[in-house]
């Protein structure tokens, strides 16, 4: 179930190719495509490659799996990462929908998402579905009606307020791409597969949205 790559560069090449193929397939089939991106370290090299992809980016809508409630110029801003690494070059023509508390109607127009990129923390969180968060139970309801949940400060790293796609939103995807690196995170996946009560387990246990896990040691 875990696709293993010799280096982070190899992983980035493979993930970018897979995501580009998913977006191109959507463009061919429906004339438009939607991409959900994420923050963290692993996606940056993938975004560098995707930004050069020969896609009709004017027909691609890009949003985020989650966002930290920080200034847009902050290094902790996921939107800043996208502006610097993905929404440049050819991909600068894409339509970007930042996650805000009024974004839910716009997000519904993108469903089902054609490609969703996710990272994972060593606590098993995906997006900002963070263990211990007071909104976790509601946000993890696979039958929930809301696409977004807002988490107060005090959880995650950094422990700032966040807005996140819910599990119900993530499951409305044609393809999920989970990018992880290091032995610790591979063990988290093994623990989740063995039944550990972690947010990522909900993605691994469901049969609605196909998941590909890309892993490298470094």
VENKA-V956006 format. One record per helix or strand of 2 or more residues. SS is the DSSP state (~ for helix, > for strand). FROM is the first residue (numbers start at 0). TO is the last residue. If there is no record, write none. Layout:
SS;FROM;TO / SS;FROM;TO
This chain:
>;1;4 / ~;7;29 / >;32;36 / ~;42;49 / ~;56;58 / >;59;63 / >;65;67 / ~;77;84 / ~;88;92 / >;94;95 / ~;103;107 / >;114;117 / ~;135;138 / >;147;150 / >;161;164 / ~;166;169 / >;175;180 / ~;182;192 / ~;198;204 / >;210;215
